[in-house]
C-alpha cells in the first residue's frame, strides 16, 4: 500500500485549488496520507524561494493570471487579493494538528475549509471563531481550536524541518513512499499515474 506525505499551507492559494482531488486519488488507489501543515514562507526562505511580496512584478502579474485561470478551470471560486491572505498560519495549523490527533472528521475537508476560508470567503483564519467554524465544517469538534498549543507548535516546527530535509520547496507538495515527489496542484494527475504504475 502506497503512502503519501502531504506538505501544505493553510494560507496557500494553490493548496486551496488542489481541493480534495489528492484525497480522491488516494482513496482510488488505497493509499494512506499523512498531513504535514507548515509555514510556506519560512520554507521559501530555507529553499531559495521568495514570498510573493518580494517577487518581481512580472512574476506577480503572471501569478494572478494563473490563479484566475485555474479558479475558472477547476470551478473553485477565488478572490485574487483577499484581505487576510498574509495572516499568521500557525493558529490554524496548530488546530489542524490537534484535529489530526483527535480524529472524528475529514482532514482533506479541513485543509480545504481553511484555504477556502481565506481565498474563497475572505475570512481571517488566525481568529479562533473562524478556526472553530472550519473545524466544524470538516466534522471535527470546534473545541479543538486553541487546544494543545505546545504540541502543535512542536509538530509544526518539525514539519518545516522535515520538509527541508526531504527536498520540499513549495505547497502543495506530495511525496510517495519517501521517494517520488510531486509539486503543485497541477501534478495530482501525475501522482495518480504514478500510483497506477503508469509513471
N, C-alpha and C positions, 0 to 999 in steps of 0.2 A: 504494500500500500504506500503510495507516494505521500510525502509531507510537504506542505507549503508554509514557508515562513514569510509572513506578510508585514512589511515595514510600511507604515503610513503616517500621515499627519492629519490631525483633526481640523486643521485650518487650510488644507491644500485643495485648490480647485480641481486639480487633476485626480486626486483621491475621490472627490465628490463625483466627477464624471465617470469614474470606474463603476459607480453604482454598486450593485451586488452581483455583477457578472462573474467575478472570480469565484464567489461562493457557489454560483450555479455550475461553473466548470468543475470545481472541487467535488460537488455532490454527484455530478455525472460520472466522475472517474474514481469515486470512493477515496478521495484524498483528504487527509486531515489538514487543519490550518492552525497555526499559532499566530496570534495577532500581536504586533510589536509597535505600539504608538511611540513616536519620537518627535523631537524638535527639529524640523527640517531646515530651519535657518541655521541652527548650530551645525547640522550635518553639512550644509553647503560650505560653511567656514572651515570645516575639517577636511573636505574632499575637493577643494579647488573651485567650488561654485560660488555664485553671488546671489544674495537675496534680490527679489525683483526691484526694490528701490535703488539698488546700486548698478543695475544693468543699463547698457546703452539704450537710448531712446528707440533705435531701430528694433532692438530685441523686444522692448516693452510693447511697441506697436504691433509687432508680429504676434506676440503672446495674446494680446487682446483679440486679434482676428481669429487666432486658433481657438481660443476659448469660445468665442461666438459661434464659430462653425461647428465645433464639437457639441456644444449645447444643443444646437438645432439637429444635428445628425443623430444624436443619441436620445433626443426627446426629453432632455433634462433641463428645465428652466434654470437660468443662471444670470445673476446680476454681475456685470463685469467689474464694477468697483463698489462692492458692498462696504458699508461704513466700519464693520468690525473684522475685516479680513486680516488685520495685523494684531489681533488680541493675543494675549498670553495663552498658548495651547496647553500649558501644564495642568490647570484645574480639570479640563475636560479629559485629558489623557489619564490623570490620576483616577477619575471616575470610571473611565473605561477599564483600567486595570482592576479596580475594585469589582466591577461588574463581571469581568472575566473570571475572577476568583470565586465570586458568589454564585454564578450561574443563574439559570432561570429565564433567560431571554435569548435574543438573537444578536450575536456580536456583529455580524455583517450589517444588519439593520442599524445597529448602534453607530458604526462607522458612518453610514450614510445619513443617519439622523444628525450627527454632529456637523458633518461637512455641508449637508443640505441646509442646516440652520444658518450657517454663515453665508453660503453662496446662493441659496435659493430664497431664503426667508429674511436675510439681513438681520439676524439676531446675534447677540453677544454671548458666545459660549464660554466666556470667562465668568459669567454670572451664575450663581447657584440655581436660580429659578429656571434658567434655560437648560442647565445641565440636567436638572430633575425632569424637565419636560422631555428631553431626548432619551433619558433612561426609560421613562415610562413608555414612550413611543416604541421602543425596541423590546418591551416586555420585561424590563428589569425593575427592581424596587427603587423608586426615586430617592429613597432614603440613603442610597449609596453615595449620593453627592456629598463630598467632603469627608467621607469615611476613610480611615486607614491611610491618611495622607503620607506618613513617613514611608510605609511600604511601597506606596505608589510612586513616591519620589525616587526611591532607590531603584525600582524596576525601570522607571522612565530613563534614568541616567544610564543604567546598564544597557537598555535598548540602543541608545546612541553609540555607546562604546562597541557593542556587538555589531551594529550596523557598519561602523567604520572598519572594524576588523574583517567583516565579511565582504567588503567591497561595495557596499551600498552607497549611492551618492544622490539619490532623489526619492520622491514619493509620488505615486505608489511604486513599491519595489517588491518583487516576488522571487524567492529562492526555493527551488525544488530540491529536496533531499540534500541540502547543504552545498549544492554544486551548480545547478543550472539556474541562470539569473535572467530575469525579465524586468525591464524598467519601463514604467508608464502604463496608463490605462489602455493605450493602443497596442499593447503587447499581450493582452489577455487571450486573443485568438492563438497566438504563438504558444502561449502557456498550455492551452488545450491541445494543440497539435503535439507538443512535447509529451504531455500525459498520455496521449493516444498512441505514442510511438512513431508518429509521422515526422517529428523533428528531433 
